[in-house]
Structure formats: structure tokens, C-alpha cells
Amino acid sequence: MKTLSIDEVVISGYYGFGNVGDEAVLAAILQQLKHLWPEARFTVLSGNPQATVEEHGVNAISRGDLRALRKSFSSQRTVLVSGGGTLFQDVTSSRSLYYYLSLLLMARRYQIPVVIYGQGVGPFRRKWNQRLTGRILRGTQLVILRDQQAYDDVRAWNLLDRDKLCLGADPVLALEPSGHYGSILKSESRPSKDGPILLVSLRPWPTLAHHLNQLATALDTFSREGWQVVFLPFQYDSDYPICRDCASLMDEPAEVWDRPLTAQETLSLTGEADYCLGMRLHSLIFAAIWGLPMVGLAYDPKVEGFLKELDLAEFVLDLPDTKGGLWSSSHLLGLMKRLADEEEAITAQIKAKTILLKERATAANRRMEETLYLFQESW
């Protein structure tokens, strides 16, 4: 295949909002695409362009700055990369869905090739939004889905040609940890015990408040057995309060991380832990990068979907909907004790599955290059 010439890559996603998971997605995408196209200029649509420039070292414009976006789209050999994350869903709001879909339509108007990169899709509350998403995705060049469930769901819509679909992986799985942070826990004198470290990632969710007492009871049990419980907010402003509330319900002391971290700092800190109990998807993905045994608190299908990719479906603990009952702390205790008892086998399994997922992501990148090369011939 001849060399693919790309002058500018515009990247859209939920960037610049202080969410560690999404910033990790951006860092991973930049790592991979800079390797493919080292001479290209990268422009990120961001909620906080200055923060994006400082953390990632690339050009950034406000996600609402249409004039700057038109300028980028008017450049020769420009590609729009939409992703990763779960941008095409209406649980957060239809407004955000329409924003991301409008970017695809705008790119089409400027005859810019579009790649949906390592995304999940759905859920959708409104059937119309699902149909609209399918029809607009049909106009893109390639749709790379991050997990088998998302791939199967989109195929079931029967709205996209199969040759436009590609099964990849979450970009963060290929993120290379930076070695210059050292031991964050030790450098900040946290925590003080010598037992295994359990990282806990919580996020606000309507039914979570009904489960905090049960969760605190289980965490107290671990703490009494010598475990070190560390709450790690992934979107600091929103996650810190719920982490603090859970810690306050515990009888035993627990650490609540009290300052925002970058994606690389969070990844480095995760590598110092022994186990992970996570609601945030990327807390579990960070754990997988290091081979940490994990339990997922499933508030969204993407959490269960990822653990299924690791063949860890039995370590998913569903948060019931608003009409559901309470789960007991004994259930969580049972899952965590299984992790400890089977740690060596589970760690080996996670590492093996993660290698396969990375290989799937690499194959998807090759498919993207092939697809864009064919489009390039029309430039």
C-alpha cells in the first residue's frame, strides 16, 4: 500500500471536562495516530482548550467554535476522528447526541472522511435517536466499535453496510504508561497500612445512594482484614463528593484522593494498587492494563460489556434501577474474596485477554489506514 498522506486530524469527544477516562482516551488516540501519521497536525475539540493544550501538547479549539472548525475542515487532507468513549447515546441527553452527529454531517458537507474510533454505542431511550444515529453513521468511512456487544448491537440495526463496521477495542488499552511519575502513593505518604491496596472508583448515579451503606459495610470488612481502601475520583468535581460520602459511612479509616490527577498520573497510581472496585469504565480498563483483579459496579451496559471481554462476567455487580431492590454487602464480599483467592489465575487471564484486545485495536488501525487510502485517491 502506498503512503497515506494526512495533513490534519480533527478529534472530537468529551475532552476538556476533567474526566480522567476521557483524557486517557485522548492520550491513547494521540499516541496511536501520531505513530501512524507523525507529520500530521492534530486539533482537538475541547471544553477547555487551554487545559487540553497543557495536558496533551496539541492544538485545541473550543468545541463550539464553528469558525475555527470550518477552517480546519477547509484544509486539504483532513480527517475527522470521532471518539472514543460512548458519544452516540441519549441517556446523558439528546442534545449531546445531536452535537456529535452534527459534526459528522458538517464533515460530510466539507467532504471530509470520518472515522468513528473505538467507540461504544447506546443505550438509546428513544428509537428515533437510534435510527437517526444509524443513518448518519452510514455516511462515514469506517465505524470501529470497542467491544463485541456494541458491534453486535449496531449490526442488528441493519442500517449500516457490514464492510463499514470493524471490531476494535477501547483505545486506552494500548496507552503506554509514562515512567516519570514514580510512586504517587509513597511520594504523598498515602496510605499508611502495609496490606493490599483496593482502589475504589464511584460516580454519581440515581440508585447509588441506596447502596452506600452496604458498600461501606463491605469496605469496612476489607479494612479490618488489613486492606487499604483508597477512593479515586475519575471526574474529580462530580466523583469526589460521592467518594467522600461513602468513606464517611465507614467505621474504619479510608483514603479519599483529594486533588485532580491527569490521566497518566491516574494510570501510574492504579499500577501501585492490588485490586479495583470500579464504576467508571476506565478505572477497570486502567486495572486491566496492569493486570489487576477487579469487580465492576455496573450502572451502564458498557461496564458489563468490558468485563465480558475479559471473561469476567461473574465479577459484575449490577446496580438495580430505581425500582430494584438492594444488593447485600455479603455479595460484594464474596466476589472480592474470590478475587483474592484466585488472584494469580485471574491476573494471568486479564493479561492474556488484554493482549488479544490490543491486537484487535492494531488490526482496526490497519483497516482504518486502508479505508482512508482508498478515500485519498479521490482527494
For each residue, the residues with C-beta under 8 A, 3 or more apart:
1: 4 369 370 373
2: 373
3:
4: 1 36 37 369 372 373 376
5: 77 376
6: 9 37 40 77 78 79 372
7: 40 41 75 76 77 78
8: 40 41 42 43 72 75 77 78 79
9: 6 33 37 40 41 42 43 78 79 81
10: 43 44 45 69 72 73 78 79 80 81 112
11: 15 26 29 30 42 43 44 45 81 83
12: 45 63 80 81 82 83 87 100 103
13: 22 25 26 45 82 83 84 85 87
14: 17 19 22 47 85 87
15: 11 22 23 26 44 45 46 47 52 60 63
16: 44 46 47 48 49 51 52 60 63
17: 14 22 47 48 235
18: 23 48 51 235 236 237 260
19: 14 22 23 234 235
20: 23 24 234 235 261 262 263 266 280 282
21: 24 25 85 172 234 235 263 280 281 282 283 285
22: 13 14 15 17 19 25 26 85 282
23: 15 18 19 20 26 27 55 56 262 263
24: 20 21 27 28 172 175 263 266 267 282 285 286
25: 13 21 22 28 29 83 84 85 118 170 171 172 282
26: 11 13 15 22 23 29 30 44 52 56 263
27: 23 24 30 31 55 56 175 263 264
28: 24 25 31 32 84 171 172 173 174 175
29: 11 25 26 32 33 81 83 84 117 118 171
30: 11 26 27 33 34 42 56 58
31: 27 28 34 35 174 175 176
32: 28 29 35 36 171 174 361 365
33: 9 29 30 36 37 40 42 81
34: 30 31 37 38 40 42
35: 31 32 38
36: 4 32 33 365 369
37: 4 6 9 33 34 40
38: 34 35
39:
40: 6 7 8 9 33 34 37
41: 7 8 9 59
42: 8 9 11 30 33 34 58 59
43: 8 9 10 11 58 59 60 61 72
44: 10 11 15 16 26 49 52 56 58 59 60 61
45: 10 11 12 13 15 60 61 62 63 69 103
46: 15 16 49 51 52 60 61 62 63
47: 14 15 16 17 62 63
48: 16 17 18 51 52
49: 16 44 46 52 53 60 61 62
50: 53 54 60
51: 16 18 46 48 54 55
52: 15 16 26 44 46 48 49 55 56 58 60
53: 49 50 56 57 58 59 60
54: 50 51
55: 23 27 51 52 262 263
56: 23 26 27 30 44 52 53 60
57: 53
58: 30 42 43 44 52 53
59: 41 42 43 44 53
60: 15 16 43 44 45 46 49 50 52 53 56
61: 43 44 45 46 49 65 68 69 72
62: 45 46 47 49 65 68
63: 12 15 16 45 46 47 99
64:
65: 61 62 68 69
66: 69 70
67: 70 71
68: 61 62 65 71 72
69: 10 45 61 65 66 72 73 103 106
70: 66 67 73 74 110
71: 67 68 74 75
72: 8 10 43 61 68 69 75 78
73: 10 69 70 78 80 106 107 110 112
74: 70 71 110
75: 7 8 71 72 78
76: 7 379
77: 5 6 7 8 376 379
78: 6 7 8 9 10 72 73 75 110 112
79: 6 8 9 10 112 113 114 115 372
80: 10 12 73 103 104 107 112 113 114 115
81: 9 10 11 12 29 33 114 115 117
82: 12 13 87 100 103 104 114 115 116 117 119 140
83: 11 12 13 25 29 87 115 116 117 118 119 144 171
84: 13 25 28 29 117 118 119 146 170 171 172
85: 13 14 21 22 25 119 120
86: 89 119 120 121 122 300 302
87: 12 13 14 82 83 96 97 100 119
88: 97 100 101 119 121 122 133 137
89: 86 92 97 120 121 122 123 124
90: 93 94 97 124 125 126 129
91: 123 124 125 300
92: 89 96 97
93: 90 96 97
94: 90 97 98 126 129
95: 98 99
96: 87 92 93 99 100
97: 87 88 89 90 92 93 94 100 101 129 133
98: 94 95 101 102
99: 63 95 96 102 103
100: 12 82 87 88 96 97 103 104
101: 88 97 98 104 105 132 133 136
102: 98 99 105 106
103: 12 45 69 80 82 99 100 106 107
104: 80 82 100 101 107 108 114 136 137 139 140
105: 101 102 108 109 136 139
106: 69 73 102 103 109 110
107: 73 80 103 104 110 112 113 114
108: 104 105 111 112 114 139
109: 105 106
110: 70 73 74 78 106 107
111: 108
112: 10 73 78 79 80 107 108
113: 79 80 107 141 371 372 375
114: 79 80 81 82 104 107 108 139 140 141
115: 79 80 81 82 83 140 141 142 144 368 371 372
116: 82 83 119 137 140 142 143 144 145
117: 29 81 82 83 84 144 168 171 368
118: 25 29 83 84 144 145 146 168 169 170 171 361 364
119: 82 83 84 85 86 87 88 116 143 144 145 146 150
120: 85 86 89 145 146 147 150 302 305
121: 86 88 89 133 145 150 153 154
122: 86 88 89 130 150 153 301
123: 89 91 300 301
124: 89 90 91 127 129 130 133
125: 90 91 129
126: 90 94 129 130
127: 124 130 131
128: 131 132
129: 90 94 97 124 125 126 132 133
130: 122 124 126 127 133 134 157
131: 127 128 134 135 157 159
132: 101 128 129 135 136
133: 88 97 101 121 124 129 130 136 137
134: 130 131 137 138 154 157 159 160
135: 131 132 138 139 159
136: 101 104 105 132 133 139 140
137: 88 104 116 133 134 140 143 154 159 160 164
138: 134 135 159 160 161 164
139: 104 105 108 114 135 136
140: 82 104 114 115 116 136 137 143 164
141: 113 114 115 164 371 372 375
142: 115 116 164 166 367 368 371
143: 116 119 137 140 154 160 164 165 166
144: 83 115 116 117 118 119 166 167 168 364 367 368
145: 116 118 119 120 121 150 151 154 165 166 167 168
146: 84 118 119 120 150 168 169 170 171
147: 120 150 151 169 170 302 305 306 308 309
148: 151 152 167 305 308 309
149: 152 153 301 305 308
150: 119 120 121 122 145 146 147 153 154 305
151: 145 147 148 154 155 165 167
152: 148 149 155 156
153: 121 122 149 150 156 157
154: 121 134 137 143 145 150 151 157 160 165
155: 151 152 158 160 162 165
156: 152 153
157: 130 131 134 153 154 160
158: 155
159: 131 134 135 137 138
160: 134 137 138 143 154 155 157 164 165
161: 138 164 165
162: 155 165
163:
164: 137 138 140 141 142 143 160 161
165: 143 145 151 154 155 160 161 162
166: 142 143 144 145 364 367 368
167: 144 145 148 151 360 364
168: 117 118 144 145 146 360 361 363 364 365
169: 118 146 147 173 174 309 357 358 360 361 364
170: 25 84 118 146 147 173 281 282 285 306 357 361
171: 25 28 29 32 83 84 117 118 146 174 175 361
172: 21 24 25 28 84 175 282 285 286 289
173: 28 169 170 285 288 289 354 357 358 361
174: 28 31 32 169 171 358 361 362
175: 24 27 28 31 171 172 263 267 289
176: 31
177: 264 267 268 271 289
178: 181 264 267 268
179:
180:
181: 178 184 264 265 268
182: 186 187 268
183: 186 187 272
184: 181 187 188 261 265 268 269 272
185: 188 190 191 197 230 269 272
186: 182 183 189 272
187: 182 183 184
188: 184 185
189: 186 192
190: 185 230 255
191: 185 197 228 230 255
192: 189
193: 226 227 228
194: 226
195: 225 226 227 228
196: 226 227 228 274 275 340
197: 185 191 227 228 230 272 273 274 275
198: 219 222 227 228 229 230 273 274 275 276 277 336
199: 230 232 269 270 273 275 276 277 278 283 287 292
200: 219 229 230 231 232 243 246 276 277 278
201: 231 232 233 234 239 276 277 278 279 280 283
202: 208 231 233 239 242 243 246 279 297
203: 208 234 235 238 239 242 279 280 299
204: 208 238 239 241 242
205: 208 279 299 319
206: 209 322
207: 210 211 299 319 320 321 322 324
208: 202 203 204 205 211 212 242 279 299 319
209: 206 212
210: 207 326
211: 207 208 214 215 319 326 327
212: 208 209 215 216 242 245 246 249
213: 216 217 249
214: 211 217 218 326 327 328 329 332
215: 211 212 218 219 246 329 332
216: 212 213 219 220 246 247 249 250
217: 213 214 220 221 329
218: 214 215 221 222 329 330 332 333 336
219: 198 200 215 216 222 223 229 246 250 252 254
220: 216 217 223 224 250 251 252
221: 217 218 224 225 329 333
222: 198 218 219 225 227 229 336
223: 219 220 226 227 228 229 250 252 253 254
224: 220 221 252
225: 195 221 222
226: 193 194 195 196 223
227: 193 195 196 197 198 222 223
228: 191 193 195 196 197 198 223 255
229: 198 200 219 222 223 247 250 252 254 255
230: 185 190 191 197 198 199 200 254 255 256 257 273
231: 200 201 202 243 244 246 247 254 255 256 257
232: 199 200 201 243 257 266 269 270 283
233: 201 202 236 238 239 240 243 256 257 260
234: 19 20 21 201 203 239 266 280 282 283
235: 17 18 19 20 21 203 238 239 280
236: 18 233 239 240 259 260 261
237: 18 240
238: 203 204 233 235 241 242
239: 201 202 203 204 233 234 235 236 242 243 280
240: 233 236 237 243 244 256 258
241: 204 238 244 245
242: 202 203 204 208 212 238 239 245 246
243: 200 202 231 232 233 239 240 246 247 256 257
244: 231 240 241 247 248 256
245: 212 241 242 248 249
246: 200 202 212 215 216 219 231 242 243 249 250
247: 216 229 231 243 244 250 254 255 256
248: 244 245
249: 212 213 216 245 246
250: 216 219 220 223 229 246 247 253 254
251: 220
252: 219 220 223 224 229
253: 223 250
254: 219 223 229 230 231 247 250
255: 190 191 228 229 230 231 247
256: 230 231 233 240 243 244 247
257: 230 231 232 233 243 261
258: 240
259: 236
260: 18 233 236
261: 20 184 236 257 265 266 269
262: 20 23 55 265 266
263: 20 21 23 24 26 27 55 175 266 267
264: 27 177 178 181 267 268
265: 181 184 261 262 268 269
266: 20 24 232 234 261 262 263 269 270 286
267: 24 175 177 178 263 264 270 271 286 289
268: 177 178 181 182 184 264 265 271 272
269: 184 185 199 232 261 265 266 272 273
270: 199 232 266 267 273 276 283 286 287 289 290 292
271: 177 267 268 289 290
272: 183 184 185 186 197 268 269
273: 197 198 199 230 269 270 276 287 290 292
274: 196 197 198 292 293
275: 196 197 198 199 292 293 294 336 339 340
276: 198 199 200 201 270 273 283 284 286 287 292 293 294 295
277: 198 199 200 201 294 295 297 332 336
278: 199 200 201 281 283 284 287 294 295 296 297 303
279: 201 202 203 205 208 283 296 297 299 303
280: 20 21 201 203 234 235 239 283 284
281: 21 170 278 284 285 300 302 303 306
282: 20 21 22 24 25 170 172 234 285 286
283: 21 199 201 232 234 270 276 278 279 280 286 287
284: 276 278 280 281 287 288 294 296 303 306 307
285: 21 24 170 172 173 281 282 288 289 306
286: 24 172 266 267 270 276 282 283 289 290
287: 199 270 273 276 278 283 284 290 292 293 294 350
288: 173 284 285 291 292 294 306 310 350 353 354
289: 172 173 175 177 267 270 271 285 286 354
290: 270 271 273 286 287
291: 288 347 348 350 351 354
292: 199 270 273 274 275 276 287 288 347 350
293: 274 275 276 287 315 339 340 342 343 346 347 350
294: 275 276 277 278 284 287 288 307 312 315 339 350
295: 276 277 278 315 316 317 332 335 336 339
296: 278 279 284 303 304 306 307 312 315 316 317
297: 202 277 278 279 303 317 319
298: 301 303 304 316 317 318 319
299: 203 205 207 208 279 303 319
300: 86 91 123 281 303
301: 122 123 149 298 304 305
302: 86 120 147 281 305 306
303: 278 279 281 284 296 297 298 299 300 306 307 316
304: 296 298 301 307 308 313 316 318
305: 120 147 148 149 150 301 302 308 309
306: 147 170 281 284 285 288 296 302 303 309 310
307: 284 294 296 303 304 310 312 313 315 316
308: 147 148 149 304 305 311 312 313
309: 147 148 169 305 306 353 357
310: 288 306 307 349 350 353 354
311: 308 349 353
312: 294 296 307 308 315 316 346 349 350
313: 304 307 308 316
314: 335
315: 293 294 295 296 307 312 335 338 339
316: 295 296 298 303 304 307 312 313
317: 295 296 297 298 327 331 332 335
318: 298 304 327
319: 205 207 208 211 297 298 299 324
320: 207 323 324 325 326 327
321: 207 324
322: 206 207
323: 320
324: 207 319 320 321
325: 320
326: 210 211 214 320
327: 211 214 317 318 320 331 332
328: 214 331 332
329: 214 215 217 218 221 332 333
330: 218 333 334
331: 317 327 328 334 335
332: 214 215 218 277 295 317 327 328 329 335 336
333: 218 221 329 330 336 337
334: 330 331 337 338
335: 295 314 315 317 331 332 338 339
336: 198 218 222 275 277 295 332 333 339 340
337: 333 334 340 341
338: 315 334 335 341 342
339: 275 293 294 295 315 335 336 342 343 346
340: 196 275 293 336 337 343
341: 337 338
342: 293 338 339 345 346
343: 293 339 340 346 347
344: 347 348
345: 342 348 349
346: 293 312 339 342 343 349 350
347: 291 292 293 343 344 350 351
348: 291 344 345 351 352
349: 310 311 312 345 346 352 353
350: 287 288 291 292 293 294 310 312 346 347 353 354
351: 291 347 348 354 355
352: 348 349 355 356
353: 288 309 310 311 349 350 356 357
354: 173 288 289 291 310 350 351 357 358
355: 351 352 358 359
356: 352 353 359 360
357: 169 170 173 309 353 354 360 361
358: 169 173 174 354 355 361 362
359: 355 356 362 363
360: 167 168 169 356 357 363 364
361: 32 118 168 169 170 171 173 174 357 358 364 365
362: 174 358 359 365 366
363: 168 359 360 366 367
364: 118 144 166 167 168 169 360 361 367 368
365: 32 36 168 361 362 368 369
366: 362 363 369 370
367: 142 144 166 363 364 370 371
368: 115 117 142 144 166 364 365 371 372
369: 1 4 36 365 366 372 373
370: 1 366 367 373 374
371: 113 115 141 142 367 368 374 375
372: 4 6 79 113 115 141 368 369 375 376
373: 1 2 4 369 370 376 377
374: 370 371 377
375: 113 141 371 372 378 379
376: 4 5 77 372 373 379
377: 373 374
378: 375
379: 76 77 375 376
